[in-house]
């Protein structure tokens, strides 16, 4: 369940406002009173809390059980729960498996207990639908691990209903602020209990100026490492597009380390990029099956009914389902492996102590565009190689695939400098992406053709009609024959001198 909420600190003696007259609110019920008791679990060095993740066992209220909350954006977290039961005296595997990227084998233990006396109001709309819940909490907290500490305070939380207008949060906040409350700087009660213990366990060894080449590259690397961690639970849960997005984050990391190897020492990151290639490859096996299945399903759906001969859709399902299940199991095995844990350790170390070269201390605008220009020249060489291959065939397919990889590296390199260059870089990156998409579509077709041939032959051997698979194979061949024509326009738009002038200015 995804929750969108805001938290406010309520100083002693400040009275809460009323909730009547808020935009869209037709009814207000409450306050309902409830007592809650929660025991929070974390590693001894508080790895979950440092990452904004909470794992608790709560009694009282309507949702007693084990709860895992994962950051999902501003004011938003994903909450997963497991009901209480005799088998769940310790954190359940269903939840602990989702935070292995954080814990990496460290033992989970109780770190804090929080007792809450809660008053709750429900704000509803015209048809009785829940728009928001407002709760006022009187909190008593104690630390169970580390130096003993107790604290008491009062706070207010506002949680938006599933289908409510996000603007309602602002309207409620206006009333709370007018009454004397203010937005909390902490997203969870646990953060207040643990206080200064949540400072970074391993602070950066060298301060980095954001205006330098090293600072700009490091900011991008931090974003991508954060994405790897954020997407890890979603991949483990098998959520749509999660594998793709985590794979992209790993590719971005690898591309940035390659493209800016004169800023972050390439020789000292070579082993790391090899491990990123391994992890992205494992994810890629699952993603490639997903893309190929979707491509063929869409191709069948686009055909007139009279051209879909035999149980074509059933044959596609029969082919892809086992492979996709096996690929997902391979992904989960990789994420639980010591090799993946070691990769995460190395990414953490990269951010704490990046292996900068002397160029890293120079102004970003003096260094980084030239590095992007190198990636641009690489793409142009690859495109010239495409033109030198002659007619369609395996050699041209390989050349186009190499051009696709160069386009992807260039696109990710441009992303690094967008905060520095602005709209010119954004426009350039979009044109690179258009070229990459044509090349990517061609590569998908390269992978589809032998499979369509195989499916057609299997149909014949099993007494079915392979006509539809042959038809789709022919269409893929036709698209491949036209790829240079399709590619010509986006490549011309990218090749214009004025579009790439910022690379050398």
C-alpha positions in Angstrom: 0.0 0.0 0.0 1.3 3.4 -0.9 0.8 6.2 1.7 1.1 9.9 1.2 1.4 11.8 4.4 2.9 14.8 6.2 3.9 15.1 9.8 3.8 18.2 12.0 5.2 19.0 15.4 2.6 20.3 17.9 4.1 22.4 20.7 2.6 22.0 24.1 -0.6 24.0 24.6 -1.3 24.5 21.0 -4.9 23.7 20.1 -5.8 21.9 16.9 -8.0 23.7 14.3 -11.4 22.3 13.1 -11.7 20.5 9.8 -15.0 21.8 8.5 -15.0 23.8 5.3 -11.9 22.2 3.7 -12.2 22.0 -0.1 -14.0 18.8 -1.1 -14.7 17.7 2.5 -18.4 16.9 3.1 -18.1 15.1 6.4 -15.8 14.9 9.4 -16.0 12.0 12.0 -14.0 11.6 15.2 -12.0 11.9 17.2 -11.6 8.1 17.7 -9.2 7.2 20.5 -6.8 4.3 20.2 -3.6 3.1 22.0 -0.8 1.8 19.9 2.5 0.1 21.0 5.3 -0.4 18.4 8.6 -2.1 18.7 11.1 -1.1 16.0 13.7 -3.4 14.6 17.0 -2.5 12.9 20.6 -3.4 12.7 22.9 -2.4 15.5 24.3 0.5 13.4 20.8 1.5 12.3 21.2 0.8 8.6 17.4 0.9 8.0 16.7 4.1 9.8 19.6 5.9 8.1 17.9 5.0 4.8 14.5 6.2 5.9 13.2 2.6 6.2 11.2 1.4 9.2 10.4 -2.1 10.3 8.1 -2.5 13.3 5.9 -4.8 15.3 2.7 -2.9 16.4 -0.2 -3.9 18.5 -3.4 -2.0 18.9 -5.5 -0.3 16.3 -7.0 -1.7 13.1 -3.8 -2.8 11.5 -1.8 -4.6 14.2 1.1 -6.6 12.7 4.5 -6.3 11.3 4.9 -3.2 9.1 7.7 -2.3 6.6 7.8 1.2 5.3 10.0 2.1 2.3 10.6 5.6 0.9 8.8 6.2 -2.4 9.2 9.9 -3.0 8.4 13.2 -1.4 5.8 12.7 1.4 5.2 9.2 0.1 6.1 5.7 1.4 5.2 2.2 0.5 3.9 0.2 3.4 3.7 -3.6 3.5 2.3 -5.6 6.3 2.1 -9.1 7.8 -0.5 -10.0 10.4 0.6 -11.0 13.9 0.8 -14.7 14.6 2.7 -17.1 16.8 5.2 -17.7 13.9 6.0 -14.0 13.7 7.6 -13.2 17.1 10.6 -12.1 15.1 10.6 -10.1 11.9 9.0 -12.2 9.1 11.0 -13.3 6.1 8.4 -11.8 3.8 9.6 -8.3 5.0 13.2 -8.9 5.9 13.9 -10.3 2.4 13.0 -6.9 1.0 15.7 -5.0 3.0 18.6 -7.4 2.5 20.3 -4.7 0.3 20.5 -2.6 3.5 21.1 -5.3 6.1 23.5 -7.5 4.2 23.5 -10.2 6.7 23.6 -8.0 9.8 21.3 -9.2 12.6 18.0 -7.3 13.2 17.2 -6.5 16.9 14.8 -4.2 18.7 16.1 -0.7 18.8 13.2 1.4 20.1 9.7 1.2 21.6 7.1 3.8 20.9 3.7 4.0 22.7 1.1 6.3 21.1 -2.2 7.7 22.4 -3.9 8.6 19.2 -6.9 10.7 18.3 -8.1 10.3 14.8 -10.4 12.3 12.5 -11.7 11.0 9.1 -12.4 13.5 6.4 -14.8 12.2 3.8 -16.2 13.4 0.4 -19.8 13.7 -1.0 -20.2 9.9 -1.4 -18.5 9.0 1.8 -15.1 8.2 0.3 -12.1 8.8 2.5 -10.2 11.9 1.6 -7.8 12.1 4.5 -7.1 11.0 8.0 -5.8 13.4 10.5 -4.3 12.0 13.7 -3.0 13.7 16.8 -0.5 11.6 18.7 0.8 11.8 22.2 4.0 9.9 22.0 6.2 8.2 24.6 9.4 6.7 23.3 12.4 4.8 24.6 15.6 3.5 23.1 16.2 -0.2 23.5 19.6 -0.5 21.8 22.6 1.8 22.6 22.5 4.6 25.1 19.3 4.7 27.1 17.0 7.5 26.2 13.3 8.5 26.8 11.3 11.2 25.2 7.8 12.5 25.0 6.2 14.8 22.4 3.0 15.6 20.6 2.6 15.5 16.8 0.0 15.5 14.0 0.0 13.3 10.9 -2.2 13.9 7.8 -2.5 11.0 5.4 -4.2 11.4 2.1 -6.8 9.0 0.9 -6.2 6.8 -2.2 -8.3 8.9 -4.6 -8.1 12.3 -2.9 -6.8 15.6 -4.5 -3.2 16.2 -3.3 -4.2 19.8 -2.8 -6.1 18.8 0.3 -2.8 18.2 2.0 -1.9 21.9 1.4 -5.3 23.1 2.7 -4.9 21.1 5.9 -1.3 22.3 6.3 -2.5 25.9 6.0 -4.8 25.4 9.0 -2.2 23.6 11.0 0.4 26.3 10.4 -2.1 29.1 11.3 -2.8 27.3 14.6 0.9 27.3 15.5 2.1 23.9 14.3 5.0 23.4 11.9 6.2 20.7 9.5 8.4 18.1 11.1 11.9 17.7 9.7 11.7 14.0 10.3 9.6 11.6 8.3 9.1 9.0 11.1 8.8 8.9 14.9 11.8 6.6 15.0 14.0 9.4 13.6 13.3 11.6 16.5 13.9 8.8 19.0 17.3 7.9 17.6 18.3 11.5 17.0 22.0 12.2 16.3 22.7 8.5 16.0 21.4 8.8 12.4 24.4 10.8 11.2 26.2 9.0 8.4 28.0 5.9 9.7 30.8 6.6 7.3 31.0 10.3 6.4 32.7 11.4 3.1 36.4 11.6 3.6 36.9 14.6 1.4 34.5 17.6 1.1 33.5 18.0 -2.6 32.6 21.3 -4.1 29.4 20.9 -6.2 30.7 23.4 -8.8 33.7 21.2 -9.7 33.9 18.5 -12.2 34.2 15.9 -9.4 31.2 17.4 -7.5 29.0 17.3 -10.6 29.8 13.7 -11.5 29.5 12.6 -7.9 26.0 14.1 -7.6 24.9 12.0 -10.5 26.6 8.9 -9.1 24.8 9.4 -5.8 21.4 9.7 -7.5 22.0 6.4 -9.4 23.2 4.5 -6.3 20.1 5.7 -4.5 18.0 4.4 -7.4 19.7 1.0 -7.1 18.8 0.8 -3.5 15.3 2.2 -3.9 14.4 -0.2 -6.6 15.8 -3.3 -5.0 12.7 -4.1 -2.9 10.5 -3.5 -6.0 12.6 -6.0 -8.0 12.3 -8.6 -5.3 8.5 -8.1 -5.2 8.3 -8.5 -9.0 6.7 -5.1 -9.5 6.1 -4.0 -13.1 9.1 -2.2 -14.7 11.3 -2.5 -11.6 13.8 -4.8 -13.2 14.1 -2.4 -16.1 14.5 0.7 -13.9 17.2 -0.9 -11.7 19.0 -2.1 -14.7 19.0 1.4 -16.1 20.4 2.8 -12.9 23.3 0.3 -13.1 23.9 1.1 -16.7 23.9 4.8 -15.9 26.5 4.3 -13.2 28.7 2.2 -15.5 28.4 4.7 -18.4 29.2 7.7 -16.1 32.3 5.9 -14.8 33.4 5.1 -18.3 32.6 8.5 -19.9 34.2 10.5 -17.1 37.1 8.3 -16.5 39.4 11.3 -16.6 37.6 12.8 -13.6 36.9 9.6 -11.6 40.0 7.5 -12.2 39.0 4.9 -14.8 41.7 2.3 -13.8 40.5 2.3 -10.2 36.9 1.8 -11.2 37.4 -0.8 -13.9 36.6 -3.7 -11.5 33.5 -1.9 -10.3 32.2 -1.4 -13.8 32.8 -5.1 -14.6 30.5 -5.9 -11.6 27.9 -3.4 -12.7 28.0 -5.1 -16.1 27.4 -8.5 -14.4 24.4 -7.2 -12.3 22.9 -5.4 -15.3 23.3 -8.6 -17.3 21.4 -10.7 -14.8 18.6 -8.1 -14.8 18.8 -7.8 -18.6 18.0 -11.5 -19.1 14.7 -11.0 -17.4 14.1 -7.6 -19.1 14.9 -8.9 -22.6 12.3 -11.6 -22.3 9.8 -9.1 -21.0 10.5 -6.8 -24.0 10.4 -9.6 -26.5 7.2 -11.0 -25.2 5.5 -7.6 -25.3 6.8 -6.9 -28.8 5.3 -10.2 -30.2 2.1 -9.9 -28.3 1.6 -6.4 -29.7 2.5 -7.6 -33.2 -0.2 -10.3 -33.0 -2.8 -7.9 -31.5 -2.2 -5.6 -34.5 -3.0 -8.3 -37.1 -6.5 -8.7 -38.5 -8.2 -11.7 -37.0 -8.1 -13.7 -40.3 -4.2 -13.5 -40.2 -4.0 -15.0 -36.7 -4.1 -18.7 -37.6 -4.1 -21.3 -34.8 -3.4 -20.9 -31.1 -0.8 -18.2 -31.6 -1.3 -16.4 -28.3 -1.3 -19.6 -26.3 2.0 -20.6 -28.0 3.6 -17.3 -27.0 2.5 -17.8 -23.4 3.7 -21.4 -23.4 7.1 -20.2 -24.7 7.7 -17.1 -22.5 6.1 -18.1 -19.1 8.7 -20.7 -18.1 11.6 -18.5 -19.3 10.3 -15.4 -17.5 9.8 -17.4 -14.2 13.3 -18.8 -14.5 14.8 -15.4 -15.2 13.0 -13.9 -12.1 14.4 -16.7 -10.0 17.9 -15.9 -11.3 17.4 -12.3 -10.5 16.4 -13.1 -6.9 19.3 -15.5 -6.5 21.7 -12.8 -7.7 20.3 -10.2 -5.3 20.8 -12.6 -2.4 24.3 -13.5 -3.5 27.5 -12.4 -1.7 28.6 -11.0 -5.1 25.7 -8.5 -5.1 26.4 -7.5 -1.5 30.0 -6.9 -2.4 28.9 -4.7 -5.3 26.8 -2.6 -3.0 29.7 -2.3 -0.6 31.8 -1.0 -3.4 29.2 1.5 -4.5 29.0 2.8 -0.9 32.8 3.1 -0.8 32.7 4.9 -4.2 30.5 7.6 -2.8 32.5 8.0 0.5 35.9 8.1 -1.1 35.7 8.6 -4.9 39.0 8.0 -6.7 39.2 11.5 -8.2 41.9 12.6 -10.6 43.4 16.1 -10.5 40.8 17.2 -13.1 38.1 16.6 -10.5 39.0 19.8 -8.7 38.7 22.0 -11.8 35.5 23.9 -12.6 32.9 21.6 -14.1 32.3 23.8 -17.2 36.0 23.6 -18.0 36.2 19.8 -18.0 32.9 17.9 -18.4 31.7 19.1 -21.9 34.9 17.8 -23.4 34.3 14.4 -21.8 30.8 14.3 -23.3 32.3 15.3 -26.7 34.5 12.2 -26.5 31.4 10.0 -26.1 29.8 12.0 -29.0 32.8 11.2 -31.3 32.5 7.5 -30.3 28.9 7.5 -31.5 29.9 9.1 -34.8 32.6 6.5 -35.4 30.1 3.8 -34.7 27.6 5.3 -37.2 30.3 5.6 -39.9 31.0 1.9 -39.3 27.3 1.2 -40.0 27.6 2.9 -43.3 30.6 0.9 -44.2 28.9 -2.5 -43.7 27.0 -2.3 -47.0 23.8 -4.4 -47.4 21.7 -5.7 -44.6 23.0 -8.8 -42.8 24.7 -10.0 -39.7 27.6 -7.5 -40.0 25.2 -4.5 -40.2 23.2 -5.8 -37.3 26.4 -6.0 -35.2 27.4 -2.5 -36.3 24.0 -1.1 -35.5 24.1 -2.8 -32.0 27.5 -1.2 -31.3 26.1 2.2 -32.4 23.1 1.7 -30.0 25.5 1.1 -27.1 27.5 4.2 -28.0 24.3 6.2 -28.2 23.2 5.0 -24.8 26.6 5.9 -23.2 26.4 9.4 -24.8 22.8 9.9 -23.6 23.8 9.0 -20.0 26.9 11.2 -20.2 24.7 14.2 -21.2 22.5 13.5 -18.3 25.4 14.2 -16.0 26.0 17.7 -17.3 22.4 18.8 -17.8 22.4 20.7 -14.4 25.5 22.5 -15.7 24.5 23.2 -19.3 20.8 23.4 -19.1 18.3 23.4 -22.0 21.0 22.9 -24.7 22.0 19.6 -23.1 18.4 18.6 -22.6 17.6 19.2 -26.3 20.8 17.3 -27.3 20.0 14.4 -25.0 16.5 14.1 -26.4 17.9 13.8 -29.9 20.3 11.2 -28.9 17.5 9.3 -27.3 15.5 9.4 -30.6 18.5 7.8 -32.4 18.9 5.2 -29.6 15.2 4.3 -29.8 15.5 3.5 -33.6 18.6 1.4 -32.9 17.0 -0.3 -30.0 13.9 -1.2 -32.0 16.2 -2.7 -34.6 18.0 -4.8 -32.0 14.7 -6.1 -30.6 13.9 -7.2 -34.1 17.2 -9.0 -34.4 16.3 -11.0 -31.3 12.7 -11.6 -32.4 13.5 -13.1 -35.9 15.1 -16.3 -34.8 12.5 -16.9 -32.2 9.7 -16.4 -34.7 11.4 -18.9 -37.0 11.6 -21.3 -34.1 8.0 -20.9 -33.1 6.9 -21.3 -36.7 8.8 -24.5 -37.1 7.5 -25.8 -33.8 4.0 -25.2 -34.9 4.5 -27.2 -38.0 6.0 -30.1 -36.1 3.1 -30.1 -33.6 0.5 -30.2 -36.4 -0.4 -26.5 -36.1 -0.2 -23.8 -38.8 2.9 -21.7 -38.6 1.6 -19.1 -41.0 1.3 -16.2 -38.5 4.8 -16.6 -37.2 6.1 -16.6 -40.7 4.1 -13.5 -41.5 5.6 -11.7 -38.4 9.1 -12.9 -39.3 8.7 -11.3 -42.8 7.5 -8.1 -41.2 10.5 -8.0 -38.9 12.8 -8.5 -42.0 11.1 -5.6 -43.7 11.6 -3.3 -40.7 15.2 -4.3 -40.6 15.7 -3.5 -44.3 14.2 0.0 -43.7 16.2 0.7 -40.6 18.7 3.1 -42.3 15.8 5.0 -43.8 14.1 5.2 -40.4 17.3 6.3 -38.8 18.1 9.0 -41.3 15.9 11.7 -39.9 16.8 11.5 -36.2 20.4 11.2 -37.1 20.3 14.3 -39.3 18.7 16.2 -36.4 21.4 15.1 -34.0 24.2 15.8 -36.4 23.4 19.5 -36.9 26.4 21.6 -35.8 24.4 24.0 -33.8 22.9 21.2 -31.7 26.3 20.0 -30.5 28.0 23.4 -30.4 28.0 23.5 -26.6 30.3 20.4 -26.5 33.2 22.5 -27.7 32.2 26.0 -26.6 
